[in-house]
Amino acid sequence: MPLLSPEERERAGRFHFEHLRTSYIAAHGAVRILLERYSGIPAAEIQYRFGPKGKPSIWPAGSLEFNLSHSGFVMLVAVAFGCQLGVDLEQVRPVPELRDIARRFFCEEEVAELETLPVDEQERAFFICWTQKEAYLKATGEGLSAPLDSFRVPLGRAKADLRVHGCTLLQLRSPEMPAGYVGAVAYTGDARPVCVMRCIDCADLLG
Ligand SMILES: CC(C)(COP(=O)(O)OP(=O)(O)OC[C@H]1O[C@@H](n2cnc3c(N)ncnc32)[C@H](O)[C@@H]1OP(=O)(O)O)[C@@H](O)C(=O)NCCC(=O)NCCS
């Protein structure tokens, strides 16, 4: 764990299950290596500050921003200069109460759109909707402390400007992810190319 800060080491030590601890260490080490490449700050010296709801960013603040998401042993990291970022990654998996969960958390139009899809497409669409919403809330830094039905995402559309209160607040993308996963990235400001370099599998990284 030489790259991790004392706080990260302490957090790693709190995981009850070995595989979760290993995954956390690999993910946070990989993020530091990635941030070193973009910031020029040695990986072990990178410091973070945290927003009121726990969103991490590099300290002292510059224009480099990042955000990350884990699902199983796969993580998604987004890095950009000069905008706020949020990402979410989910493994597409059976959800027994999918419609009930959608009705509880999504807004009416999203539920209606979901229910018009063929049943075998609903699972993936559900996770696309979920990741887009969570990416949005991670870009704003609010996380799931804000209600998921307080804004609408364009379900199933991979590329969209998200308009909130009549102004364009965020760009939303669902880039191609490894088989079995869906992911979304939300960022502030004008549209810019989203370059998917590669998704890091923590098990491979440790291999
Ligand atoms: C952020 C949040 C949506 C992540 O949920 P998740 O699906 O379990 O986790 P993901 O894998 O997608 O993302 C986790 C990463 O997001 C980042 N993150 C944490 N809080 C964040 C926030 N408020 N906004 C954006 N990103 C955040 C961290 O890098 C975290 O990685 P780590 O746990 O390895 O340090 C959820 O933890 C949340 O809603 N947090 C805020 C809750 C809150 O109100 N806290 C108040 C007390 S601090």
PDBQT file of the ligand as one rigid body, heavy atoms in Angstrom, charges set to zero:
ROOT
HETATM    1  C1  LIG A 301     -21.458   9.065  -3.956  1.00  0.00    +0.000 C 
HETATM    2  C2  LIG A 301     -22.390   7.876  -3.911  1.00  0.00    +0.000 C 
HETATM    3  C3  LIG A 301     -23.551   8.131  -4.845  1.00  0.00    +0.000 C 
HETATM    4  C4  LIG A 301     -21.567   6.651  -4.401  1.00  0.00    +0.000 C 
HETATM    5  O1  LIG A 301     -22.349   5.518  -4.388  1.00  0.00    +0.000 OA
HETATM    6  P1  LIG A 301     -21.909   4.059  -4.835  1.00  0.00    +0.000 P 
HETATM    7  O2  LIG A 301     -22.764   3.636  -5.988  1.00  0.00    +0.000 OA
HETATM    8  O3  LIG A 301     -21.930   3.223  -3.638  1.00  0.00    +0.000 OA
HETATM    9  O4  LIG A 301     -20.407   4.117  -5.242  1.00  0.00    +0.000 OA
HETATM   10  P2  LIG A 301     -19.599   4.336  -6.584  1.00  0.00    +0.000 P 
HETATM   11  O5  LIG A 301     -18.718   3.177  -6.705  1.00  0.00    +0.000 OA
HETATM   12  O6  LIG A 301     -20.406   4.709  -7.771  1.00  0.00    +0.000 OA
HETATM   13  O7  LIG A 301     -18.727   5.653  -6.227  1.00  0.00    +0.000 OA
HETATM   14  C5  LIG A 301     -17.893   5.667  -5.125  1.00  0.00    +0.000 C 
HETATM   15  C6  LIG A 301     -16.876   6.771  -5.309  1.00  0.00    +0.000 C 
HETATM   16  O8  LIG A 301     -17.525   8.021  -5.566  1.00  0.00    +0.000 OA
HETATM   17  C7  LIG A 301     -16.734   9.074  -4.977  1.00  0.00    +0.000 C 
HETATM   18  N1  LIG A 301     -17.647   9.848  -4.159  1.00  0.00    +0.000 N 
HETATM   19  C8  LIG A 301     -17.933   9.745  -2.831  1.00  0.00    +0.000 A 
HETATM   20  N2  LIG A 301     -18.870  10.677  -2.487  1.00  0.00    +0.000 NA
HETATM   21  C9  LIG A 301     -19.158  11.364  -3.615  1.00  0.00    +0.000 A 
HETATM   22  C10 LIG A 301     -20.040  12.445  -3.889  1.00  0.00    +0.000 A 
HETATM   23  N3  LIG A 301     -20.819  13.005  -2.946  1.00  0.00    +0.000 N 
HETATM   24  N4  LIG A 301     -20.118  12.908  -5.164  1.00  0.00    +0.000 NA
HETATM   25  C11 LIG A 301     -19.346  12.378  -6.139  1.00  0.00    +0.000 A 
HETATM   26  N5  LIG A 301     -18.478  11.342  -5.923  1.00  0.00    +0.000 NA
HETATM   27  C12 LIG A 301     -18.392  10.854  -4.678  1.00  0.00    +0.000 A 
HETATM   28  C13 LIG A 301     -15.607   8.415  -4.200  1.00  0.00    +0.000 C 
HETATM   29  O9  LIG A 301     -14.445   8.469  -5.005  1.00  0.00    +0.000 OA
HETATM   30  C14 LIG A 301     -16.075   6.995  -4.067  1.00  0.00    +0.000 C 
HETATM   31  O10 LIG A 301     -15.015   6.068  -4.104  1.00  0.00    +0.000 OA
HETATM   32  P3  LIG A 301     -14.491   5.372  -2.750  1.00  0.00    +0.000 P 
HETATM   33  O11 LIG A 301     -15.706   4.954  -1.989  1.00  0.00    +0.000 OA
HETATM   34  O12 LIG A 301     -13.669   4.226  -3.212  1.00  0.00    +0.000 OA
HETATM   35  O13 LIG A 301     -13.716   6.418  -2.043  1.00  0.00    +0.000 OA
HETATM   36  C15 LIG A 301     -22.928   7.621  -2.481  1.00  0.00    +0.000 C 
HETATM   37  O14 LIG A 301     -21.881   7.191  -1.652  1.00  0.00    +0.000 OA
HETATM   38  C16 LIG A 301     -23.550   8.884  -1.900  1.00  0.00    +0.000 C 
HETATM   39  O15 LIG A 301     -24.674   9.198  -2.222  1.00  0.00    +0.000 OA
HETATM   40  N6  LIG A 301     -22.811   9.622  -1.051  1.00  0.00    +0.000 N 
HETATM   41  C17 LIG A 301     -23.281  10.856  -0.489  1.00  0.00    +0.000 C 
HETATM   42  C18 LIG A 301     -24.165  10.523   0.687  1.00  0.00    +0.000 C 
HETATM   43  C19 LIG A 301     -24.253  11.591   1.671  1.00  0.00    +0.000 C 
HETATM   44  O16 LIG A 301     -25.159  12.343   1.654  1.00  0.00    +0.000 OA
HETATM   45  N7  LIG A 301     -23.261  11.676   2.550  1.00  0.00    +0.000 N 
HETATM   46  C20 LIG A 301     -23.331  12.710   3.563  1.00  0.00    +0.000 C 
HETATM   47  C21 LIG A 301     -22.359  12.455   4.631  1.00  0.00    +0.000 C 
HETATM   48  S1  LIG A 301     -20.695  12.651   4.085  1.00  0.00    +0.000 SA
ENDROOT
TORSDOF 0
